[in-house]
Amino acid sequence: MPRLQRVPEANVEYAYGIYLLNTKHRLIKTLRKRYQPSIHGHRTWGSSFVLMDYLTHNGIRRGVKGMEVGCGWGPASVFCAREFKAKMTAVDLDSAVFPFVDVLAELNAVNVKTRKADFTKLKKADLADQQYLIGSDICFWDSLVKPLARLVNRALSAGVKRVIITDPGRPTFYEFCDMMAQKHDARLQEWYAIEPERFEGEVIDIRAK
Ligand SMILES: C[S@@+](CC[C@H](N)C(=O)[O-])C[C@H]1O[C@@H](n2cnc3c(N)ncnc32)[C@H](O)[C@@H]1O
């Protein structure tokens, strides 16, 4: 069982060594008046905790460069920056998510760079200096399956060491995993998080063959 961590005020949560704000927190309510993410990036999703738990057990090297695609509020980036001192870039197509990333990074005293980009359009040159590519709950439409697979292919051929993606278990994600298994050294596992509560999902850990 994890050590009990008292939180400083209501609507603050603690999971995997980072503080998070839930949607009822006054700061989040204020941000939401001004910024309304519109592609599902309006909260922290359970798959991001599954990713944090997986990385806790199958971690990344300290101080590496990593990119999170489809970051939403960026909890996984903040976790990697905090836990592994990773130099994270959080990418999202929807720039309305970035004020939430900034608040979360500030709350946890880490730096996370943000970049507005369509991850399906990231080029090899954008990926070449990254060692890790991560994502949680980013394969939720049919139209994302092939473009995400192509992104991973480009990342691995650009020299990215590992790509780790979690998902609640959507058919679109399994379709993506099948594509990865045909081409790369891809390990798909069921996984669960226990903080801030139990979430179940799937994780694929992909390396070049
Ligand atoms: C379901 S949310 C997951 C957010 C975060 N990863 C989490 O687990 O809390 C999906 C995120 O992917 C972003 N997204 C969707 N399509 C994208 C694309 N083509 N390029 C970049 N970001 C995208 C959305 O804006 C949204 O923030």
The ligand as an ORCA input file, in Angstrom:
! r2SCAN-3c Opt
* xyz 0 1
  C      -8.715     11.808    -23.890
  S      -7.659     13.201    -23.822
  C      -6.276     12.532    -22.881
  C      -5.482     13.612    -22.214
  C      -4.320     13.121    -21.326
  N      -3.368     12.355    -22.097
  C      -4.843     12.297    -20.156
  O      -4.714     11.044    -20.196
  O      -5.359     12.890    -19.202
  C      -6.959     13.281    -25.482
  C      -6.050     14.456    -25.742
  O      -5.449     14.291    -27.030
  C      -5.495     15.539    -27.722
  N      -5.473     15.236    -29.158
  C      -6.412     14.599    -29.880
  N      -6.012     14.491    -31.172
  C      -4.789     15.058    -31.250
  C      -3.847     15.237    -32.313
  N      -4.110     14.824    -33.550
  N      -2.678     15.854    -32.039
  C      -2.400     16.295    -30.779
  N      -3.251     16.145    -29.744
  C      -4.431     15.537    -29.964
  C      -6.769     16.194    -27.233
  O      -6.769     17.598    -27.423
  C      -6.771     15.800    -25.765
  O      -6.078     16.723    -24.965
*
